[in-house]
Amino acid sequence: MMGLRLSRRMRAVLIATLLVGLLLFLPMRVALGLAGLERLGVSAQEVRGTVWSGRIGQLMLGEMPIGTVRAGLSPLPLLVGRARFDIARNKGLPDDIRGALTAGFGRIGIDDVSGAVPLGRTFAPLPVASLMFEDVSGYFSGDRCGHAEGRVRARMAGQFPGLNLSQGLSGIVACDGDALLLPLVSQSGLEKINLRIWRTGRYVAEMRIETADPALAAALGQAGFASVGNAQLLKIEGNL
């Protein structure tokens, strides 16, 4: 019987050792897949390294390019059943970014993200060139927006005669029912963008410009805006 007990103990130790070894050297690529982050629209051109210290090449969040980042799983959130992958790109450049991708217990989202995300033509014809995040966190619980906080600033592409949007538009992210809402306002308060993003990646963006200037209204009309009272409105829908 003693020999049998020893054999069981040895098997338990061996299994535990194998599990620890698997966890220590688990490839980052496998860990991202197990966390189900593709449900957030996460994709990458290349993933290297272990779950604790890896590199994600050309990380994408939907159609938004995050770039090549260092990544590592944070151990403490695992105690509450949440996988938090810290990411960072620190090169002393204006588009440096840091934060985390998180998933667990029916929730998925981002935590403590600061930095710039170039958009290119992601929201075209809406003239938004990039988004600057300042400690932004937000997650979806099931299909609903569960929590959102932090500031976002939109940098605009191009110029419209009669408008000064050089300072961009900014606002505090929030939940709006099922959607994550970015309510962005210019310094004058006359230009506004409401960007709503759903768990599925669907988005609706509306840019509203208050103006009584017929010349500006005509220029905006040529850019795709429609007249709504004393305002010009551009609305687009799509999927990230």
C-alpha positions in Angstrom: 0.0 0.0 0.0 2.9 2.4 0.8 4.3 1.8 -2.6 1.0 2.5 -4.2 0.7 5.8 -2.2 4.2 6.8 -3.3 3.3 6.1 -6.9 0.2 8.2 -6.7 2.2 11.1 -5.2 4.8 10.8 -7.8 2.2 10.9 -10.5 0.6 14.0 -8.9 4.0 15.7 -8.7 4.8 14.8 -12.3 1.4 16.2 -13.5 1.9 19.4 -11.4 5.4 19.8 -12.8 4.2 19.4 -16.4 1.4 21.9 -15.8 3.7 24.5 -14.3 6.2 23.9 -17.1 3.4 24.3 -19.7 2.2 27.5 -18.0 5.7 28.9 -17.8 6.6 28.3 -21.4 3.1 28.6 -23.0 3.5 30.4 -26.3 1.9 33.9 -26.4 0.1 32.9 -29.6 -1.6 30.0 -27.9 -2.5 32.1 -24.8 -4.1 34.9 -26.9 -6.2 32.2 -28.6 -7.3 30.6 -25.3 -8.3 34.0 -23.9 -10.7 34.5 -26.9 -9.4 38.0 -27.7 -10.4 37.5 -31.3 -13.9 38.3 -30.1 -12.6 41.9 -29.6 -11.4 42.0 -33.2 -7.8 41.4 -32.1 -5.5 40.0 -34.9 -1.8 40.2 -35.6 0.7 39.5 -38.4 3.1 37.7 -36.1 3.2 36.6 -32.5 6.5 35.5 -30.7 7.7 34.6 -27.3 6.0 33.1 -24.2 2.9 34.2 -22.4 5.0 36.1 -19.9 7.2 37.9 -22.3 6.2 38.1 -26.0 6.1 40.3 -29.0 3.0 40.9 -31.2 3.8 42.2 -34.7 1.3 44.5 -36.4 -1.4 44.2 -33.7 -4.8 45.2 -35.0 -7.9 46.0 -33.0 -10.6 45.6 -35.7 -9.4 47.9 -38.5 -7.4 50.1 -36.1 -3.6 49.5 -36.3 -1.9 49.4 -32.9 1.5 48.4 -34.3 4.2 46.1 -33.0 4.1 45.9 -29.2 5.7 44.0 -26.4 3.2 41.9 -24.5 3.0 39.9 -21.3 0.4 38.2 -19.2 -0.1 39.9 -15.8 -0.3 37.2 -13.0 -2.4 38.9 -10.3 -5.7 39.3 -12.4 -5.6 35.5 -12.9 -6.6 35.2 -9.2 -10.0 36.7 -10.0 -10.4 34.8 -13.3 -9.3 37.5 -15.7 -6.5 37.4 -18.3 -4.8 40.7 -18.6 -2.2 41.1 -21.4 -0.2 44.2 -20.8 1.1 45.8 -24.1 3.5 48.6 -24.7 5.4 50.3 -27.5 7.8 52.8 -26.0 10.2 54.4 -28.5 9.9 58.0 -27.4 7.6 58.7 -30.4 4.3 60.6 -30.5 2.4 57.4 -31.3 3.8 55.4 -28.3 1.1 53.3 -26.6 0.6 51.3 -23.5 -2.3 49.5 -21.8 -3.9 46.1 -21.7 -6.2 43.7 -23.4 -8.4 41.8 -20.9 -10.8 38.9 -21.0 -12.6 36.7 -18.5 -16.0 35.7 -16.9 -18.1 36.9 -19.8 -16.3 40.2 -20.2 -13.8 41.5 -22.7 -12.2 44.8 -23.3 -9.2 47.2 -22.8 -7.7 48.6 -19.6 -5.6 51.7 -18.9 -4.8 52.5 -22.5 -2.8 55.7 -23.2 -1.3 56.6 -26.6 -2.1 57.4 -30.2 -3.9 55.1 -32.7 -3.7 56.2 -36.3 -6.9 55.5 -38.2 -6.1 56.2 -41.8 -9.5 55.8 -43.6 -11.1 53.6 -41.0 -14.0 56.0 -40.5 -13.9 57.7 -44.0 -15.4 60.0 -45.1 -15.4 61.2 -41.5 -12.2 63.2 -41.3 -10.7 61.7 -38.2 -6.9 61.0 -38.6 -6.2 59.4 -35.2 -7.4 58.9 -31.7 -5.4 59.8 -28.6 -6.3 57.7 -25.6 -5.7 59.0 -22.0 -6.1 56.2 -19.4 -9.1 54.7 -21.3 -10.7 51.5 -20.0 -13.8 49.8 -21.2 -15.3 46.4 -21.5 -18.3 44.5 -22.8 -20.2 42.1 -20.5 -21.9 39.7 -22.9 -23.3 42.0 -25.6 -23.7 45.1 -23.4 -21.2 47.8 -22.5 -20.3 47.0 -18.9 -18.0 50.0 -18.0 -16.1 52.8 -19.7 -13.9 55.6 -18.5 -11.0 57.8 -19.7 -10.5 60.6 -22.2 -10.2 60.4 -25.9 -9.0 63.2 -28.3 -9.7 62.9 -32.0 -7.2 64.6 -34.4 -8.7 65.7 -37.6 -7.5 65.2 -41.2 -7.8 68.0 -43.7 -9.3 71.5 -43.2 -12.7 73.0 -44.0 -12.9 76.7 -44.8 -14.3 78.6 -41.8 -13.5 75.8 -39.3 -10.6 75.6 -36.9 -10.2 72.0 -35.7 -6.5 72.1 -35.1 -7.0 71.3 -31.5 -9.2 68.3 -32.4 -12.3 67.2 -30.5 -12.3 65.5 -27.1 -14.5 63.8 -24.6 -14.9 61.2 -21.8 -15.9 57.7 -23.0 -19.1 56.2 -21.6 -21.5 53.4 -21.9 -24.7 54.1 -23.9 -26.9 51.1 -23.5 -25.3 48.2 -25.5 -22.7 50.5 -27.1 -19.5 52.1 -26.1 -19.8 55.9 -26.7 -17.1 58.4 -27.6 -18.8 61.9 -27.3 -16.3 64.3 -28.8 -16.6 68.1 -28.8 -14.5 70.8 -30.2 -13.2 73.8 -28.1 -15.9 76.0 -29.5 -18.6 73.5 -28.8 -20.0 73.9 -32.4 -18.5 70.8 -33.8 -19.4 67.4 -32.3 -18.7 63.7 -33.1 -20.6 60.9 -31.5 -19.0 57.5 -32.2 -20.8 54.4 -30.9 -19.2 51.0 -31.0 -21.0 47.7 -30.3 -19.6 44.4 -29.1 -19.9 42.9 -32.6 -17.6 45.6 -34.0 -20.5 47.5 -35.6 -20.2 51.3 -35.3 -22.2 54.4 -36.0 -20.5 57.8 -36.2 -22.2 61.2 -36.5 -20.4 64.5 -37.0 -22.5 67.6 -36.4 -21.5 71.1 -37.1 -23.6 74.1 -36.0 -23.3 76.9 -38.6 -25.4 79.7 -40.1 -22.8 80.4 -42.7 -24.1 79.5 -46.2 -20.6 79.3 -47.7 -19.5 76.8 -45.0 -22.7 74.9 -45.4 -22.1 74.6 -49.1 -18.6 73.4 -48.6 -19.7 70.8 -46.1 -22.4 69.7 -48.4 -19.8 68.9 -51.0 -18.0 66.8 -48.4 -21.1 64.7 -47.8 -22.8 66.6 -45.0 -26.6 67.0 -45.0 -28.5 70.1 -43.7 -30.5 69.4 -40.5 -32.0 72.7 -39.3 -29.1 75.1 -38.6 -26.6 72.2 -38.5 -24.7 70.1 -41.0 -24.7 66.4 -40.3 -22.5 63.5 -41.6 -23.5 60.0 -40.5 -21.7 56.8 -41.4 -22.0 53.2 -40.3 -19.7 50.2 -40.7 -17.8 47.4 -39.0 -14.4 47.5 -37.4 
